[in-house]
Amino acid sequence: MAIALSEKFTSRKINSASSGASQERTYTLTGSDDEDALLTALADETDASITVESDTWYRSGRTIAPVGYQIWEGRVTYTPLTGRNLPVDQSQYRFETGGGSQHVSSSIKNISNTKAGDYTPDAPNFGGLINVTSDGVDGIDIIAPIFNFSEMHVLSADTVTEAYKVQLMELTATKNAAAFRGIPAGSVLFMGASGSSRDDGNWNVTFNFAAQKKLTSYVLFAGTAWTITVPEKLGWNYLWIRYHDVWNDKAKMNIKRPLSAHVEQVYGNGDFSLLGI
């Protein structure tokens, strides 16, 4: 016997609270005691979305409760757009800037150098090097300009397979091999994804990324005799500097000076098109 569904007269109660706004529609279902079939009927025979005061609300939940033999009460809840009820192939985006940490060994500009009384012949100018010791340059950790952003996509059950999950794992901690979201290749790092299943069988999957600026003709130690111009540093490549000792006659001591700058790739390249977003 086919399942019959009819909406109750007391249906369509609306909660208009600014937090937790919702509408509940109630139905009588007859013709079966198969719970899975009843829930499927609620999905197939009710609207996926409704219009409330010119706003579109989406179906976010379905429940059934027995009333008698092959008689059930069904309830369908509609709510404004949220991550839990986005339609398939819809998305939500979040972003923030700053908050990253970067270790640097040189400053943008040396401000002053003051000797300690008559203890030293002269206060050495290290040319912008920070925390110089007899053994090397310790540097300092600073806040780095990093663009963090996340995207929540609704993906179908057919998309989020075990193979797809493994693919996400393999892409984690890789940088974009091609331009991504308007950001040049090598500047976006895929930080991983998290997913949660929904009542409708689809998946909410959140993808997390971090981007750093690409540097071109990047000048280090500007205005000094040891100026270095780095041709290019992609956002997630690593820049380091080698130093050597140079005798400083005024300070009567060896002074650390930059000898060369080096750019290294430390993250693998990833094909972000495989994310399916």
C-alpha positions as CSV (number, residue, x, y, z in Angstrom):
1,M,0.0,0.0,0.0
2,A,1.3,3.4,-0.9
3,I,2.0,6.0,1.8
4,A,-0.5,8.8,1.9
5,L,0.4,12.2,3.3
6,S,-1.9,15.0,4.2
7,E,-1.0,18.3,5.9
8,K,-2.8,19.1,9.2
9,F,-5.0,22.1,9.8
10,T,-2.8,23.1,12.8
11,S,0.4,23.1,10.6
12,R,2.7,26.0,9.7
13,K,3.4,27.5,13.1
14,I,6.2,30.1,12.7
15,N,8.8,31.1,15.3
16,S,10.0,34.5,14.3
17,A,12.7,34.9,17.0
18,S,15.9,36.5,15.6
19,S,17.9,33.6,16.8
20,G,16.3,30.2,15.9
21,A,13.6,31.4,13.5
22,S,11.7,28.4,12.1
23,Q,8.5,27.1,10.7
24,E,7.1,23.6,11.5
25,R,4.7,21.9,9.2
26,T,2.9,18.8,10.5
27,Y,1.4,15.9,8.5
28,T,-0.5,12.7,8.9
29,L,1.1,9.7,7.1
30,T,-0.8,6.4,6.6
31,G,-0.2,3.2,4.8
32,S,3.1,1.9,6.3
33,D,5.0,1.3,9.4
34,D,8.3,1.3,7.6
35,E,10.2,4.2,9.2
36,D,12.7,4.7,6.4
37,A,9.9,4.7,3.9
38,L,8.0,7.2,5.9
39,L,11.0,9.6,6.2
40,T,11.6,9.3,2.5
41,A,8.0,10.1,1.8
42,L,8.3,13.3,4.0
43,A,11.3,14.3,1.9
44,D,9.7,13.4,-1.5
45,E,6.2,14.9,-0.8
46,T,7.2,18.2,0.9
47,D,8.9,21.3,-0.3
48,A,12.7,21.5,-0.1
49,S,12.3,25.3,0.5
50,I,9.5,27.8,1.4
51,T,9.2,31.5,1.2
52,V,8.6,33.5,4.4
53,E,8.3,37.2,4.1
54,S,10.2,37.2,0.8
55,D,13.0,35.2,2.4
56,T,13.8,31.6,1.4
57,W,13.9,29.1,4.2
58,Y,15.2,25.6,3.7
59,R,14.1,22.2,5.1
60,S,16.4,21.4,8.0
61,G,14.8,18.5,9.7
62,R,12.2,15.7,9.5
63,T,10.7,13.6,12.3
64,I,8.0,11.0,12.6
65,A,6.1,9.6,15.6
66,P,3.6,6.7,15.7
67,V,-0.1,7.4,16.3
68,G,-1.7,4.1,15.5
69,Y,-1.5,1.1,13.2
70,Q,0.1,2.5,10.0
71,I,-0.8,6.0,11.2
72,W,2.1,8.4,11.9
73,E,2.6,12.1,12.6
74,G,5.3,13.7,10.5
75,R,7.0,17.0,11.2
76,V,9.1,19.0,8.8
77,T,11.1,22.0,10.0
78,Y,12.2,24.9,7.9
79,T,14.8,27.5,8.9
80,P,16.6,30.4,7.3
81,L,19.8,29.6,5.4
82,T,22.4,28.0,7.6
83,G,25.2,25.5,7.1
84,R,23.0,22.7,8.1
85,N,20.3,23.2,5.5
86,L,22.2,24.6,2.5
87,P,21.1,23.0,-0.7
88,V,23.6,20.8,-2.6
89,D,26.2,22.7,-4.5
90,Q,25.7,25.8,-2.3
91,S,28.5,27.4,-0.3
92,Q,29.4,29.6,2.6
93,Y,32.7,31.5,3.0
94,R,34.7,32.9,5.9
95,F,38.0,34.8,6.1
96,E,40.4,36.6,8.3
97,T,43.7,38.4,7.9
98,G,46.8,38.3,10.1
99,G,47.5,36.1,13.0
100,G,50.4,34.1,11.5
101,S,53.9,33.9,12.9
102,Q,57.1,34.3,11.0
103,H,60.7,34.1,12.1
104,V,62.9,36.9,10.7
105,S,66.6,37.6,11.1
106,S,66.7,41.2,9.8
107,S,64.7,44.4,10.3
108,I,63.1,46.7,7.8
109,K,65.4,49.5,9.0
110,N,68.1,49.9,11.7
111,I,67.1,52.8,14.0
112,S,70.0,53.2,16.4
113,N,73.1,51.7,17.9
114,T,74.4,52.8,21.3
115,K,77.6,51.6,22.9
116,A,77.9,50.7,26.6
117,G,80.1,53.5,28.1
118,D,83.7,53.0,27.3
119,Y,83.4,49.2,27.2
120,T,83.5,49.0,23.4
121,P,85.4,51.2,21.0
122,D,82.2,51.8,19.0
123,A,78.6,50.4,18.9
124,P,78.6,48.1,15.9
125,N,76.0,48.5,13.2
126,F,74.8,45.1,12.3
127,G,73.0,46.4,9.2
128,G,69.6,45.4,10.4
129,L,70.4,41.9,11.7
130,I,68.5,41.1,14.9
131,N,69.8,39.3,18.0
132,V,73.3,38.8,16.7
133,T,75.6,36.5,18.7
134,S,79.1,35.4,18.3
135,D,77.8,32.2,16.8
136,G,75.1,33.5,14.4
137,V,71.9,35.5,14.1
138,D,69.0,34.4,16.3
139,G,66.4,36.7,14.8
140,I,62.9,37.2,16.3
141,D,59.3,35.9,15.7
142,I,56.9,38.5,14.4
143,I,53.2,38.6,13.3
144,A,53.1,37.7,9.6
145,P,50.4,38.9,7.1
146,I,48.5,35.7,6.4
147,F,45.1,35.5,4.7
148,N,43.1,32.6,6.3
149,F,39.9,31.6,4.7
150,S,37.5,28.7,4.8
151,E,34.7,27.5,2.5
152,M,31.8,25.3,3.5
153,H,30.4,23.4,0.6
154,V,27.4,21.0,0.5
155,L,28.5,17.9,-1.4
156,S,26.4,15.0,-2.4
157,A,26.8,11.5,-1.0
158,D,28.0,10.4,-4.4
159,T,30.9,12.8,-4.2
160,V,32.1,12.2,-0.6
161,T,33.3,8.6,-1.1
162,E,36.1,6.9,0.8
163,A,38.4,7.6,-2.2
164,Y,37.5,11.3,-2.0
165,K,38.4,11.4,1.7
166,V,41.8,9.9,1.0
167,Q,42.3,12.5,-1.7
168,L,41.6,15.3,0.8
169,M,44.2,13.8,3.1
170,E,46.8,13.6,0.3
171,L,46.2,17.3,-0.7
172,T,46.5,18.5,2.9
173,A,49.7,20.6,3.4
174,T,50.2,21.1,-0.3
175,K,50.3,24.5,-2.1
176,N,48.3,25.4,-5.1
177,A,50.1,24.3,-8.3
178,A,47.9,26.8,-10.3
179,A,46.2,30.1,-9.4
180,F,43.4,29.5,-6.9
181,R,40.6,32.0,-6.0
182,G,42.6,34.7,-7.8
183,I,45.8,34.0,-5.7
184,P,49.0,33.1,-7.6
185,A,50.4,29.6,-7.7
186,G,52.4,28.6,-4.7
187,S,50.8,31.1,-2.4
188,V,47.8,29.1,-1.0
189,L,48.3,26.3,1.5
190,F,45.5,23.7,1.9
191,M,45.2,23.2,5.7
192,G,42.8,20.3,5.5
193,A,39.0,19.7,5.5
194,S,36.3,18.5,7.9
195,G,33.0,17.0,7.0
196,S,29.7,16.2,8.7
197,S,26.8,14.1,7.3
198,R,23.3,15.6,7.1
199,D,19.8,14.3,7.6
200,D,19.3,14.3,3.8
201,G,22.3,12.1,3.2
202,N,24.5,14.9,1.8
203,W,27.6,16.3,3.4
204,N,28.7,19.7,4.8
205,V,32.4,19.9,4.1
206,T,34.6,22.8,5.3
207,F,37.9,23.5,3.5
208,N,40.5,25.5,5.2
209,F,43.2,27.5,3.5
210,A,46.0,30.0,4.3
211,A,47.6,32.4,1.8
212,Q,50.8,34.4,1.9
213,K,51.9,37.1,-0.5
214,K,54.1,36.4,-3.4
215,L,57.2,38.5,-3.4
216,T,58.9,39.7,-6.6
217,S,62.2,41.6,-6.7
218,Y,62.2,41.5,-2.9
219,V,65.0,43.7,-1.5
220,L,66.8,42.8,1.7
221,F,69.2,45.2,3.5
222,A,68.2,48.1,1.3
223,G,70.6,51.0,1.3
224,T,73.6,49.0,2.5
225,A,76.7,47.7,0.7
226,W,75.3,44.2,1.2
227,T,71.9,44.7,-0.4
228,I,70.3,41.5,-1.8
229,T,67.5,41.4,-4.3
230,V,65.6,38.1,-4.4
231,P,64.0,37.6,-7.8
232,E,60.9,35.8,-6.6
233,K,59.6,34.1,-3.5
234,L,56.3,32.3,-3.8
235,G,54.1,32.7,-0.7
236,W,54.8,29.3,1.0
237,N,58.4,29.0,-0.1
238,Y,61.0,29.5,2.6
239,L,63.6,32.3,2.5
240,W,66.8,32.0,4.5
241,I,70.0,34.0,4.7
242,R,73.6,32.8,5.1
243,Y,76.0,35.0,7.1
244,H,79.7,35.3,7.4
245,D,82.1,37.3,9.6
246,V,83.6,40.6,8.4
247,W,86.1,42.5,10.5
248,N,84.9,45.9,11.7
249,D,87.8,48.2,12.5
250,K,85.7,50.7,14.5
251,A,84.2,48.1,16.7
252,K,87.4,46.1,16.8
253,M,85.4,42.9,16.3
254,N,84.0,40.5,13.7
255,I,80.5,41.6,12.5
256,K,78.0,39.3,11.0
257,R,77.1,40.2,7.4
258,P,74.7,38.6,4.9
259,L,76.5,36.6,2.3
260,S,73.7,35.2,0.2
261,A,69.9,34.6,0.3
262,H,68.2,31.3,-0.6
263,V,64.6,30.4,-1.4
264,E,63.5,26.8,-0.7
265,Q,60.3,24.9,-1.5
266,V,59.2,23.1,1.6
267,Y,55.6,22.1,0.6
268,G,54.6,20.0,-2.3
269,N,52.4,21.2,-5.1
270,G,48.7,20.2,-5.1
271,D,46.1,20.1,-7.8
272,F,43.3,22.0,-6.1
273,S,40.9,21.1,-8.8
274,L,40.7,17.7,-7.2
275,L,38.9,19.3,-4.2
276,G,35.8,19.5,-6.4
277,I,34.9,23.0,-5.3
